[in-house]
Amino acid sequence: MKYALVLGLVLVVVWLWRSARQSAADNKKQARPHSKQASLEKATEIVACQVCQVHLPLNEALNGSQGFYCSAAHRQQAGD
């Protein structure tokens, strides 16, 4: 009888722990909804280097008169 009581107590503790953990995960999901619009707003424009065609973010590209470049050497090589 003693073992059944201990086993029952352990099962109740595990059940309470899992339900608290699940509700915390549900609250975290509700706190930051994931939508396509939110992910589209975070998108960065990508451009290709005019010399080597490597794609890189616009904020990291070097602007030249003929387009965008991945490095100063490629901008000089193109004659900008």
Helices and strands as residue ranges (DSSP letters): H 2-31, H 36-41, E 46-48, E 55-57, G 58-60, E 62-64, E 67-69, H 72-77
